[in-house]
Amino acid sequence: MDHFNAPPIGLALRRLRKKHRLTQKDLANGICSQAEISKIENGTHSPTVDLLFALSRKMQVPVSSFLDHTNYRESLRNLDDRLLVHFRNGDFQSVYNDAHRLIENQNLDAELSLLIQYYYNLSAYRLGKLDYRNCIVILQQLSNQYSTQYYSPNMIIRIKSAIAILHFENKSYKRSHHVYEELLELDFDGEELSIERVRIQYNFSKILLKLNKVERALEIVENGIEQSLHHKDMSLLGQLFYQKGECQELLKHEFSSIAKSYRNAYFLFDLMGIAEYSHILLDHKSFFLGEIAASE
């Protein structure tokens, strides 16, 4: 019997299974072994046509739901990347204009519509067109839709992170704390999402310091450092070491331990050319930097 290409089918199968809140054992029951479901989802085994039909009947979805619409996925990814670059560069007007134009088109499929609504409402908030409370309500609705209609860990994490940041920026620290606790309970499967977890840990540690939960903040920061080193990702390593030094200061750790954290942070900021953070360290933590500060 013919087989379908494993990796795209595996990703689709996993999303549909999660959407229907089924374990691998639940899905496999009466059809095949749990191990076979696991292999298909991991892309190491290709399902037969008969198996695919059986799985589609179990979840009451058409077989076409498993097929990889490559061009559509690529277009969606390109649009997301373009809007994300504009957003991170602070060009909220371009994001708002593009999203508004797409919404007016009214021919968006459900998944694309959710993505555009995410950008449209966040950019509207940044431009002062939307109150932060209303923005949070809309983002929560989008998160619920992604959880029930599509299993997209990346988008769920992005939306919940945005909610936590909005609470933080508007000094609602306890609510932000609650959202970050929820985020860290999510499944960060895959290296890309594991790195995103580090970003969440860094932001969460700032909330914990605001709430004077210093020991918990240090615990989160140290785990973030461990994960960054494990994944060989330096994007936030300097900030994490700086945050570690701040926690150690507040907890009155030994001078040598605090100094080591700040010196590691300075080395990483200097290595990555992040002059703004290097200057902050020199201006405010020169006592711990010793010879480094004296030579500048």
KOLGUKE-270528 format. One record per residue (C-alpha): residue number from 1; residue in one letter; x, y, z. Coordinates in steps of 0.5 Angstrom, whole numbers, m for minus. Layout:
+-----+---+-------+-------+-------+
!   k ! r !     x !     y !     z !
+-----+---+-------+-------+-------+
! NUM ! A !     X !     Y !     Z !
...
+-----+---+-------+-------+-------+
END
This chain:
+-----+---+-------+-------+-------+
!   k ! r !     x !     y !     z !
+-----+---+-------+-------+-------+
!   1 ! M !     0 !     0 !     0 !
!   2 ! D !     2 !     7 !    m2 !
!   3 ! H !     5 !    11 !     4 !
!   4 ! F !     5 !    19 !     5 !
!   5 ! N !    11 !    23 !     6 !
!   6 ! A !    12 !    23 !    14 !
!   7 ! P !    15 !    29 !    16 !
!   8 ! P !     9 !    34 !    14 !
!   9 ! I !     4 !    28 !    16 !
!  10 ! G !     7 !    28 !    23 !
!  11 ! L !     7 !    35 !    24 !
!  12 ! A !    m1 !    35 !    22 !
!  13 ! L !    m2 !    29 !    26 !
!  14 ! R !     1 !    32 !    32 !
!  15 ! R !    m3 !    39 !    31 !
!  16 ! L !   m10 !    35 !    30 !
!  17 ! R !    m9 !    30 !    36 !
!  18 ! K !    m7 !    36 !    41 !
!  19 ! K !   m13 !    40 !    38 !
!  20 ! H !   m18 !    34 !    40 !
!  21 ! R !   m14 !    33 !    47 !
!  22 ! L !   m12 !    26 !    45 !
!  23 ! T !    m6 !    23 !    48 !
!  24 ! Q !    m2 !    18 !    43 !
!  25 ! K !    m5 !    12 !    47 !
!  26 ! D !   m12 !    15 !    46 !
!  27 ! L !   m11 !    16 !    38 !
!  28 ! A !    m8 !     9 !    37 !
!  29 ! N !   m13 !     5 !    41 !
!  30 ! G !   m16 !     0 !    36 !
!  31 ! I !   m12 !     3 !    30 !
!  32 ! C !    m5 !     1 !    31 !
!  33 ! S !     1 !     2 !    37 !
!  34 ! Q !     2 !     8 !    41 !
!  35 ! A !    10 !     7 !    38 !
!  36 ! E !     7 !     8 !    31 !
!  37 ! I !     4 !    14 !    32 !
!  38 ! S !    10 !    17 !    36 !
!  39 ! K !    14 !    15 !    30 !
!  40 ! I !     9 !    18 !    25 !
!  41 ! E !     9 !    25 !    29 !
!  42 ! N !    17 !    25 !    30 !
!  43 ! G !    18 !    24 !    22 !
!  44 ! T !    21 !    17 !    22 !
!  45 ! H !    15 !    13 !    20 !
!  46 ! S !    11 !    14 !    14 !
!  47 ! P !     3 !    12 !    15 !
!  48 ! T !     0 !     8 !    10 !
!  49 ! V !    m7 !    10 !     6 !
!  50 ! D !   m11 !     6 !    10 !
!  51 ! L !    m8 !     8 !    17 !
!  52 ! L !    m9 !    15 !    15 !
!  53 ! F !   m16 !    14 !    13 !
!  54 ! A !   m17 !    10 !    20 !
!  55 ! L !   m14 !    16 !    24 !
!  56 ! S !   m18 !    21 !    20 !
!  57 ! R !   m24 !    17 !    22 !
!  58 ! K !   m22 !    17 !    29 !
!  59 ! M !   m21 !    25 !    30 !
!  60 ! Q !   m27 !    26 !    25 !
!  61 ! V !   m23 !    30 !    20 !
!  62 ! P !   m22 !    30 !    12 !
!  63 ! V !   m16 !    26 !    10 !
!  64 ! S !   m14 !    33 !     7 !
!  65 ! S !   m13 !    36 !    14 !
!  66 ! F !    m6 !    32 !    14 !
!  67 ! L !    m4 !    34 !     7 !
!  68 ! D !     2 !    39 !     7 !
!  69 ! H !     0 !    45 !     3 !
!  70 ! T !     7 !    48 !     2 !
!  71 ! N !     6 !    54 !    m2 !
!  72 ! Y !     0 !    57 !     3 !
!  73 ! R !     5 !    55 !     9 !
!  74 ! E !    11 !    59 !     6 !
!  75 ! S !     6 !    65 !     5 !
!  76 ! L !     4 !    65 !    12 !
!  77 ! R !    11 !    64 !    14 !
!  78 ! N !    14 !    70 !    10 !
!  79 ! L !     8 !    75 !    12 !
!  80 ! D !     9 !    73 !    19 !
!  81 ! D !    17 !    74 !    19 !
!  82 ! R !    15 !    81 !    15 !
!  83 ! L !    11 !    84 !    20 !
!  84 ! L !    15 !    81 !    26 !
!  85 ! V !    21 !    85 !    23 !
!  86 ! H !    17 !    91 !    23 !
!  87 ! F !    14 !    90 !    30 !
!  88 ! R !    21 !    89 !    33 !
!  89 ! N !    24 !    95 !    30 !
!  90 ! G !    18 !    99 !    33 !
!  91 ! D !    15 !   101 !    26 !
!  92 ! F !     8 !   100 !    29 !
!  93 ! Q !     4 !   104 !    23 !
!  94 ! S !     7 !    99 !    18 !
!  95 ! V !     4 !    93 !    21 !
!  96 ! Y !    m2 !    97 !    23 !
!  97 ! N !    m3 !    99 !    16 !
!  98 ! D !    m1 !    92 !    13 !
!  99 ! A !    m6 !    88 !    18 !
! 100 ! H !   m12 !    93 !    17 !
! 101 ! R !   m11 !    92 !     9 !
! 102 ! L !   m11 !    85 !    10 !
! 103 ! I !   m17 !    85 !    14 !
! 104 ! E !   m21 !    89 !     9 !
! 105 ! N !   m20 !    84 !     4 !
! 106 ! Q !   m25 !    79 !     8 !
! 107 ! N !   m22 !    73 !     4 !
! 108 ! L !   m18 !    71 !     9 !
! 109 ! D !   m18 !    64 !    12 !
! 110 ! A !   m19 !    62 !    19 !
! 111 ! E !   m11 !    61 !    21 !
! 112 ! L !    m9 !    67 !    17 !
! 113 ! S !   m15 !    72 !    20 !
! 114 ! L !   m12 !    70 !    27 !
! 115 ! L !    m5 !    72 !    25 !
! 116 ! I !    m7 !    78 !    23 !
! 117 ! Q !   m12 !    80 !    28 !
! 118 ! Y !    m6 !    79 !    33 !
! 119 ! Y !    m1 !    84 !    29 !
! 120 ! Y !    m7 !    89 !    28 !
! 121 ! N !    m9 !    89 !    35 !
! 122 ! L !    m2 !    90 !    38 !
! 123 ! S !     0 !    95 !    33 !
! 124 ! A !    m7 !    99 !    35 !
! 125 ! Y !    m5 !    99 !    42 !
! 126 ! R !     2 !   101 !    41 !
! 127 ! L !    m1 !   107 !    37 !
! 128 ! G !    m5 !   109 !    42 !
! 129 ! K !   m12 !   107 !    38 !
! 130 ! L !   m13 !   101 !    43 !
! 131 ! D !   m14 !   101 !    51 !
! 132 ! Y !    m9 !    96 !    54 !
! 133 ! R !   m15 !    92 !    58 !
! 134 ! N !   m19 !    91 !    51 !
! 135 ! C !   m12 !    89 !    48 !
! 136 ! I !   m11 !    84 !    53 !
! 137 ! V !   m19 !    81 !    52 !
! 138 ! I !   m18 !    81 !    45 !
! 139 ! L !   m11 !    77 !    46 !
! 140 ! Q !   m14 !    72 !    51 !
! 141 ! Q !   m20 !    71 !    46 !
! 142 ! L !   m14 !    69 !    40 !
! 143 ! S !   m11 !    65 !    45 !
! 144 ! N !   m17 !    61 !    46 !
! 145 ! Q !   m18 !    60 !    39 !
! 146 ! Y !   m11 !    58 !    37 !
! 147 ! S !   m12 !    53 !    43 !
! 148 ! T !   m18 !    50 !    40 !
! 149 ! Q !   m18 !    51 !    33 !
! 150 ! Y !   m11 !    50 !    31 !
! 151 ! Y !    m5 !    47 !    36 !
! 152 ! S !     0 !    52 !    35 !
! 153 ! P !     5 !    53 !    41 !
! 154 ! N !     9 !    58 !    38 !
! 155 ! M !     3 !    63 !    37 !
! 156 ! I !     0 !    61 !    44 !
! 157 ! I !     6 !    63 !    47 !
! 158 ! R !     7 !    69 !    43 !
! 159 ! I !     0 !    71 !    45 !
! 160 ! K !     1 !    70 !    52 !
! 161 ! S !     8 !    73 !    53 !
! 162 ! A !     4 !    79 !    50 !
! 163 ! I !    m1 !    79 !    55 !
! 164 ! A !     4 !    78 !    60 !
! 165 ! I !     8 !    84 !    58 !
! 166 ! L !     2 !    89 !    57 !
! 167 ! H !     0 !    87 !    65 !
! 168 ! F !     8 !    89 !    66 !
! 169 ! E !     8 !    95 !    63 !
! 170 ! N !     2 !    98 !    66 !
! 171 ! K !     4 !    96 !    73 !
! 172 ! S !    m1 !    90 !    74 !
! 173 ! Y !     5 !    86 !    76 !
! 174 ! K !     1 !    80 !    80 !
! 175 ! R !    m3 !    79 !    74 !
! 176 ! S !     3 !    79 !    69 !
! 177 ! H !     6 !    74 !    74 !
! 178 ! H !     0 !    69 !    74 !
! 179 ! V !     1 !    69 !    66 !
! 180 ! Y !     8 !    68 !    66 !
! 181 ! E !     7 !    62 !    71 !
! 182 ! E !     2 !    59 !    66 !
! 183 ! L !     7 !    60 !    60 !
! 184 ! L !    12 !    56 !    64 !
! 185 ! E !     7 !    50 !    64 !
! 186 ! L !     7 !    50 !    57 !
! 187 ! D !    10 !    45 !    52 !
! 188 ! F !    16 !    48 !    50 !
! 189 ! D !    18 !    42 !    45 !
! 190 ! G !    23 !    43 !    40 !
! 191 ! E !    30 !    48 !    40 !
! 192 ! E !    26 !    54 !    37 !
! 193 ! L !    21 !    54 !    43 !
! 194 ! S !    26 !    52 !    48 !
! 195 ! I !    30 !    58 !    47 !
! 196 ! E !    23 !    62 !    47 !
! 197 ! R !    23 !    59 !    54 !
! 198 ! V !    29 !    63 !    56 !
! 199 ! R !    26 !    70 !    54 !
! 200 ! I !    20 !    68 !    58 !
! 201 ! Q !    24 !    66 !    64 !
! 202 ! Y !    28 !    73 !    63 !
! 203 ! N !    22 !    77 !    63 !
! 204 ! F !    19 !    73 !    69 !
! 205 ! S !    25 !    74 !    73 !
! 206 ! K !    24 !    82 !    72 !
! 207 ! I !    17 !    81 !    75 !
! 208 ! L !    19 !    77 !    81 !
! 209 ! L !    24 !    82 !    83 !
! 210 ! K !    18 !    88 !    82 !
! 211 ! L !    14 !    83 !    87 !
! 212 ! N !    21 !    82 !    92 !
! 213 ! K !    21 !    75 !    90 !
! 214 ! V !    28 !    75 !    89 !
! 215 ! E !    30 !    68 !    91 !
! 216 ! R !    25 !    65 !    86 !
! 217 ! A !    28 !    70 !    81 !
! 218 ! L !    35 !    68 !    82 !
! 219 ! E !    32 !    61 !    81 !
! 220 ! I !    29 !    62 !    74 !
! 221 ! V !    35 !    66 !    72 !
! 222 ! E !    40 !    61 !    73 !
! 223 ! N !    35 !    56 !    69 !
! 224 ! G !    35 !    61 !    64 !
! 225 ! I !    43 !    61 !    64 !
! 226 ! E !    43 !    54 !    64 !
! 227 ! Q !    38 !    53 !    58 !
! 228 ! S !    42 !    58 !    54 !
! 229 ! L !    49 !    55 !    55 !
! 230 ! H !    46 !    48 !    53 !
! 231 ! H !    43 !    51 !    47 !
! 232 ! K !    49 !    55 !    45 !
! 233 ! D !    44 !    61 !    45 !
! 234 ! M !    48 !    68 !    47 !
! 235 ! S !    42 !    72 !    45 !
! 236 ! L !    40 !    74 !    52 !
! 237 ! L !    46 !    71 !    56 !
! 238 ! G !    49 !    77 !    58 !
! 239 ! Q !    42 !    80 !    61 !
! 240 ! L !    41 !    74 !    65 !
! 241 ! F !    48 !    74 !    68 !
! 242 ! Y !    46 !    82 !    69 !
! 243 ! Q !    40 !    80 !    73 !
! 244 ! K !    43 !    74 !    76 !
! 245 ! G !    48 !    79 !    79 !
! 246 ! E !    42 !    84 !    81 !
! 247 ! C !    39 !    78 !    85 !
! 248 ! Q !    45 !    76 !    88 !
! 249 ! E !    46 !    83 !    91 !
! 250 ! L !    39 !    83 !    94 !
! 251 ! L !    41 !    77 !    97 !
! 252 ! K !    47 !    79 !   100 !
! 253 ! H !    51 !    74 !    97 !
! 254 ! E !    59 !    74 !    97 !
! 255 ! F !    62 !    80 !    93 !
! 256 ! S !    66 !    75 !    89 !
! 257 ! S !    60 !    71 !    86 !
! 258 ! I !    57 !    78 !    85 !
! 259 ! A !    63 !    80 !    81 !
! 260 ! K !    63 !    74 !    77 !
! 261 ! S !    56 !    75 !    75 !
! 262 ! Y !    57 !    82 !    73 !
! 263 ! R !    64 !    81 !    69 !
! 264 ! N !    61 !    75 !    65 !
! 265 ! A !    55 !    80 !    63 !
! 266 ! Y !    60 !    85 !    61 !
! 267 ! F !    64 !    80 !    57 !
! 268 ! L !    58 !    78 !    53 !
! 269 ! F !    55 !    85 !    52 !
! 270 ! D !    62 !    87 !    50 !
! 271 ! L !    63 !    81 !    45 !
! 272 ! M !    56 !    82 !    42 !
! 273 ! G !    57 !    90 !    41 !
! 274 ! I !    51 !    92 !    46 !
! 275 ! A !    55 !    98 !    48 !
! 276 ! E !    48 !   101 !    52 !
! 277 ! Y !    48 !    95 !    57 !
! 278 ! S !    56 !    95 !    57 !
! 279 ! H !    55 !   103 !    59 !
! 280 ! I !    50 !   101 !    64 !
! 281 ! L !    55 !    96 !    68 !
! 282 ! L !    60 !   101 !    68 !
! 283 ! D !    56 !   107 !    70 !
! 284 ! H !    52 !   103 !    76 !
! 285 ! K !    57 !    97 !    77 !
! 286 ! S !    64 !    99 !    77 !
! 287 ! F !    65 !    97 !    84 !
! 288 ! F !    64 !    90 !    82 !
! 289 ! L !    68 !    90 !    75 !
! 290 ! G !    74 !    92 !    78 !
! 291 ! E !    80 !    93 !    73 !
! 292 ! I !    75 !    93 !    67 !
! 293 ! A !    72 !    99 !    70 !
! 294 ! A !    79 !   102 !    71 !
! 295 ! S !    81 !   101 !    64 !
! 296 ! E !    75 !   104 !    61 !
+-----+---+-------+-------+-------+
END
